Amino acid sequence: MNLSTKKLTGITRIPELDTPSAPTLARLTYERLRADVLAGHWPPGRKLLMHELRERYQVGASPLREALNRLASEDWVVHNDQRGFMVAPVTQAQLDDLVNTRIAIESLAISQAFERRIPAWEEQLVLAFHRLSRTPRSTTPDSYNENPEWELQHREFHRALLAGCGSELLLNFSSQLYDQAYRFRQLAARTAYKQRNELDEHRAIFDAVMNERLNDAHALLAEHYRRTARVVELGTPGL
């Protein structure tokens, strides 16, 4: 049978291959599950039980397994034939490696941006910092409750910081590292909320770049990432 429309008993029918509902459902499930893993709803080391996943995402086993297998291929979850799926654990060694790699890659990108230094890069960075500075870190003033808009503006600021390098490879790799760091930052935010002024840290990096102080920009960015790493409590259960 080809993909053309078939007429059976006078009824025009469209082959199932023309309806993308199953792959669309699997993709949406993957995106929601991935977001929950990164945000810490499913913490590192947590076993992912199918009945809990079905209840949260309101989907059947097939799209869930497809989503979990994709996440396993990306190392966000771990699959064991005997024990099923669990969120990939994190270790101090992984955090140290991630921080050092981000510092190296992003310092290179900033150096290249300084060499090219075009007005469009500065304008993009000014706008990104302005938007970040006007967005509250938490949706509640007295305790940490993630503000999705802040997270969006934070990502845009760090993207704008590196955008002047002109290298899509560097920017794409940096984006992947940002996603990996997000899980750790969520842990740090809960620990250090109101004990740390992240806006001042971002402002210092921004000022160094705008005033063409490359060495200061490198040092401030490195300290920004290392400070996050220091407040993550990797001794807590599941880490």
N, C-alpha and C positions, 0 to 999 in steps of 0.2 A: 504494500500500500504506500503510495506517495503522500506528500503533504497537501495535496489538493483537497478541496471540499468534497465530501461524499454525500450522496443522497440515499437514505435508507428509509423505506416505507413512507416516502413523501416528506420526510423531515430532513432539513439541511443540518449537517453536523460538522463541527470544526474539530479536527484532531486535537488530542490532549497536548501535543507538543507545541501548539500555538498559544497555550495558556501558561504564563510564567509564574503562576501563584506559588507553586512549591519552591522553586529556587529563590523567589522574592522573600518568602517567609523565612527560609533558612538564612538568607543574607541579613534580614532585619533582626533575627534572633542572634546571629553572630555579633552584629553591631551593638545590640543591647547588652549581651553577655560580656563582651570585651570592655564596654564602658564601665560595667559594674566591677569587673576585675581590676581595672586601672584605678577606679575610684575607691577601692577597698571595701565595697559592699561584701564581696567574697574575698576575705583576707588571704594572704600567702599561707600555703599549707592546708587550706580548708578543703575538705572532701566535698565534691559537687554531687549531691544526691539527686537522682533523676526526678523523684517526686517533688522535691523542693523547687527544682528548676521548672518543672511543668506548671507548678502553682504560680510561680512568679511571672513567667513569661507567657503563660496561657497558650502553649503550643504542645504538639505531640512529640513522641520520642525521636522520630525521623529528623525533623529540622534541628532538634537539640543536638543529636549526635553529629550531624553535619557541621554545626557551629562549633562544637567541642573539638572535633577533629581538626578543623581549620585553626582554632586557637592553639591546639597542641603543636601543629606544624610551625606556628609562630613563637612557640616556647612560652606562651602565657599560661597554659595549663599543661599538666603532665598526665599521660595515660599509662595505666598499669593494667594488664589483662586480668589480674586477680582482684584488684581493688577499684577499678573504674578510673574516673577522672578526679584530679585535685588541682587546685590553683598552684602554680609553680611557686615554690618557696623562694625566699630571698636570704642572702647571707651578707655579712660584713664585707667579705672579699668581692662579691658582686657589686656592692655599693661603691667600694673604693675604686674598682675598675671602671665603673660607669662614670664616676665623678672625674677621674683622671682623663678618660677618653673625651668626655665633653669639653673639658678645659683645653685639651690639645686641639681638637677639631674646631671649636668655636674661636679659639685664639687665632688659628690660621685663617678662618673666614674673616675675622675682624681686620687682621693685617692686610688681607687682600682688598677689603673694602676701603681701608685707608689709602692704599696705593691707587685705587681707581677714583675714589672720592668724587662722586657726582652729586649735584644738587638734589636730584630725585631721591637719592638714598637718605639724605639729611631730612628732607621734607617728610618722607614716610616715617622716619624714626620720631620726628617731633610730634606728628599726629598720633602715633602709637603710644608714646609716653603720655601725652595729654589725656588720651582716653583711659589709659590704665590708672593714671593719678586720680581720676574722677570716679573710679569704680570701687566700692567697698569690698574688702577681702572676704567678709562673711555677711550672710544675710541677717544675722542677729548680732547686736553690739557686744553682748557680754560673754558669748561662747562661740566656738568655731562651728559654723554651718556653711558648707561650701556654697559660694555664689558662682553659678555657671557663667555669668557675664564677666566676672573677674577672671575666671580661668581662660575664657576666650580672649580677653584683652591682654592677659599675661602671655599667652602663646603668641599673639600678634606682635607684642613688644619684642620678644626674643627672636621671632622671625625677622622683624624689621631690623633688629640690631645686626643680623648677619647678612641681610639681603643684598647689601652693597658688594658682596664678594663676587657676584656674577657667575657663581658655579652652582648649577642645579644639583650636581652630585653631593657637594658639601651641604647644601640646604636640605636635601632629602635625607641624608644620613643624620644630620642634626635633628631633623623632625622625628626620626625613629628613636634617637637617644632621648629626646624630650618625652616621648610616650613612656619609655622605660623609667625615666626619672619621676614621672607623675605619681606612680604608686608610692614612691618614697616620700615625695613632697606632701602627700595626703597624711602620711604618718607624722611627718614633721609639723604640719599645720596644727594637728590636734594637740601636739605636745607643746608647741611654742607660741600658740596664738596669744597676742598681747605681750609676749616677752621679747618680741622681735619686730622691728619696723622695716618691713620688706619694701615699702615705698621709698624710704630713704636709701636703701641699697640700690634699688633700680635708678633712683635719681642720680646717685653718685656715678654709676656706670654711664648713664646718659650724658651727664655733664662732661665726663672724661672724653667721650667720643666726640661730642660737639665742639669741645675745646682742643681737639686734635692731640690729646695726650694718650698715645698708644700704649705705653708701658703701664700707665695707671689703669687704662681700660682693661688690659689683660689681668692685672693684679686684682682689681675689684671684682671682675667676673669670676675669677678663680675663688676668691674668698666668699663670694655669694653662694657658690655651689658647695663649697666645703662647710660653710656654716649650716646649710641644710642637712648635710650628712651628719654633722655632729649632734644634731638634736633628734635624729631618728633613733628610736630605742630598739635596737636589734636584739635585745635580750628578752623581749616580750614573747609570749607563746605564738608559735606559728612562724617565727622569723628566724 
